[in-house]
């Protein structure tokens, strides 16, 4: 017996364009790739290209390659924690070093810009949580940081209230996710 499947209505497919060029892996990453099948690699960026993250599987579907290109330290951590790339920088607290070291101004022509390329290859059946934890461990070890995300209570607003003794102020609190970066040097 045959079961008829209803015909799906689809939109006309349109090619996806990436601002005029296809992202490529920088030569500084390719030159440093080890011969091992599974590895992690972190190198300083020397090229000035737009940042991107790619997650691809090889043709045999047995290796998963996660590549982060031209990423600042905080952007690498945002990916490892599963936070959006537009996570507010005001919600990142840095202890132990200059804030600009971890959250550089990309458009500023001055100062030390610490931008990196990171690549991790794992078996294709590796869970997302597992490879993100591996990335987090690599970053913590390389940068000697202890980074975590916490829900912190902050003052969102305030309003005056009238009491028997006069006026006072009522604070309105809100919980928000905050990334905390601490220097782990002993």
C-alpha positions as CSV (number, residue, x, y, z in Angstrom):
1,X,0.0,0.0,0.0
2,X,1.3,3.4,-0.9
3,X,0.8,6.5,1.3
4,X,0.4,9.7,-0.7
5,X,2.6,12.5,0.6
6,X,1.2,15.9,0.1
7,X,3.2,18.1,-2.3
8,X,5.1,20.7,-0.4
9,X,5.0,24.3,-1.5
10,X,8.4,25.8,-1.5
11,X,9.7,29.2,-2.3
12,X,12.2,29.7,-5.1
13,X,15.6,29.1,-3.6
14,X,18.0,32.0,-3.7
15,X,21.7,31.8,-3.4
16,X,23.2,33.0,-0.2
17,X,25.9,35.7,-0.6
18,X,28.5,36.6,1.9
19,X,29.4,40.1,1.2
20,X,31.1,39.3,-2.2
21,X,33.4,36.5,-1.1
22,X,33.4,33.1,0.4
23,X,35.1,33.0,3.9
24,X,38.5,31.2,3.7
25,X,40.7,29.8,6.3
26,X,43.8,32.0,6.8
27,X,47.2,30.7,5.8
28,X,48.5,31.2,9.4
29,X,46.0,28.5,10.5
30,X,46.7,26.1,7.5
31,X,50.4,26.4,8.0
32,X,50.2,25.4,11.7
33,X,47.8,22.5,11.3
34,X,49.3,19.4,12.8
35,X,49.2,16.0,11.1
36,X,47.0,14.6,13.8
37,X,43.4,13.8,12.9
38,X,42.0,15.5,16.1
39,X,43.7,18.7,17.4
40,X,43.1,22.2,18.7
41,X,45.1,25.2,17.5
42,X,45.2,28.8,18.6
43,X,47.4,31.3,16.7
44,X,47.5,35.1,16.7
45,X,45.8,36.7,13.7
46,X,48.0,38.6,11.3
47,X,45.5,39.2,8.5
48,X,42.9,41.9,8.6
49,X,39.7,40.0,7.5
50,X,36.1,40.0,8.8
51,X,35.6,37.7,11.8
52,X,33.6,34.5,11.3
53,X,32.9,31.1,12.8
54,X,32.5,28.0,10.7
55,X,31.5,24.5,11.7
56,X,32.0,21.9,8.9
57,X,32.1,18.2,8.5
58,X,34.6,16.6,6.1
59,X,33.6,14.6,3.1
60,X,33.7,11.3,4.9
61,X,31.6,12.7,7.7
62,X,34.0,11.5,10.4
63,X,35.7,14.8,11.4
64,X,34.0,18.0,12.6
65,X,36.1,21.2,12.2
66,X,35.2,24.3,14.2
67,X,37.1,27.3,13.0
68,X,37.0,30.8,14.6
69,X,38.7,33.4,12.5
70,X,39.8,36.9,13.6
71,X,38.1,36.7,17.0
72,X,38.9,38.7,20.1
73,X,39.3,36.8,23.3
74,X,35.8,37.7,24.6
75,X,34.3,36.7,21.3
76,X,35.9,33.2,21.6
77,X,34.4,32.9,25.1
78,X,31.0,34.0,23.9
79,X,30.9,31.2,21.4
80,X,32.2,28.6,24.0
81,X,29.4,29.6,26.4
82,X,26.7,29.7,23.6
83,X,26.1,33.4,24.1
84,X,25.1,35.5,21.1
85,X,27.8,37.5,19.3
86,X,25.9,40.7,20.1
87,X,26.1,40.1,23.8
88,X,26.3,43.5,25.5
89,X,29.9,44.4,26.3
90,X,28.6,46.2,29.4
91,X,27.7,42.8,30.8
92,X,31.3,41.6,30.7
93,X,33.4,42.2,33.8
94,X,37.2,41.9,33.6
95,X,39.4,41.5,36.7
96,X,43.2,41.4,36.7
97,X,44.0,43.0,33.3
98,X,43.1,46.0,31.1
99,X,39.6,45.6,29.7
100,X,40.8,46.6,26.2
101,X,43.1,43.5,26.2
102,X,40.1,41.2,26.1
103,X,37.5,43.4,24.5
104,X,39.4,45.4,21.9
105,X,38.0,48.2,19.8
106,X,38.0,46.8,16.2
107,X,37.7,50.2,14.6
108,X,40.4,52.0,16.7
109,X,43.7,52.5,15.0
110,X,45.7,52.4,18.3
111,X,46.3,50.0,21.1
112,X,47.2,46.3,21.1
113,X,44.5,44.3,19.3
114,X,44.6,40.8,20.5
115,X,42.9,38.9,17.7
116,X,43.2,35.2,17.3
117,X,42.4,32.3,15.0
118,X,41.2,29.1,16.7
119,X,40.5,25.7,15.2
120,X,39.3,22.5,16.8
121,X,38.8,19.1,15.1
122,X,36.8,16.4,16.8
123,X,35.0,13.2,15.8
124,X,31.9,14.1,13.9
125,X,29.6,12.5,16.5
126,X,30.9,14.9,19.2
127,X,28.0,16.6,21.0
128,X,27.8,20.4,20.9
129,X,28.2,20.7,24.7
130,X,31.4,18.6,24.6
131,X,33.2,20.5,21.9
132,X,32.2,23.9,23.5
133,X,33.7,22.6,26.8
134,X,36.9,21.6,24.9
135,X,37.1,25.1,23.5
136,X,36.5,26.7,26.9
137,X,39.2,24.5,28.4
138,X,41.7,25.4,25.6
139,X,41.0,29.1,26.1
140,X,41.3,29.0,29.9
141,X,44.6,27.1,29.6
142,X,46.1,29.4,27.0
143,X,45.0,32.8,28.4
144,X,45.3,31.7,32.1
145,X,41.8,32.9,32.7
146,X,38.9,31.7,34.8
147,X,35.8,32.8,32.9
148,X,32.2,32.0,33.8
149,X,28.7,33.3,33.2
150,X,26.5,34.2,36.2
151,X,23.1,35.6,36.7
152,X,23.8,38.9,38.6
153,X,21.1,41.1,40.2
154,X,21.4,44.7,39.0
155,X,19.5,47.9,39.6
156,X,17.3,48.4,36.5
157,X,15.3,51.4,37.7
158,X,14.1,53.3,40.7
159,X,11.1,55.2,41.7
160,X,10.3,57.5,44.6
161,X,7.8,56.3,47.2
162,X,6.2,58.3,50.0
163,X,6.5,57.0,53.5
164,X,5.3,58.4,56.8
165,X,8.7,60.0,57.4
166,X,8.9,61.6,54.0
167,X,10.1,60.3,50.6
168,X,12.4,57.4,50.0
169,X,13.6,55.6,47.0
170,X,12.5,52.1,45.8
171,X,15.1,50.2,43.7
172,X,13.9,47.9,41.0
173,X,16.2,44.9,40.5
174,X,16.6,42.7,37.5
175,X,18.7,39.5,36.9
176,X,20.9,39.6,33.9
177,X,23.6,37.2,32.5
178,X,27.1,38.5,33.1
179,X,30.4,37.1,31.9
180,X,33.1,37.4,34.5
181,X,36.8,37.1,33.4
182,X,39.4,36.7,36.1
183,X,43.1,36.3,35.8
184,X,44.1,32.8,36.8
185,X,47.8,33.4,37.3
186,X,49.1,31.8,40.5
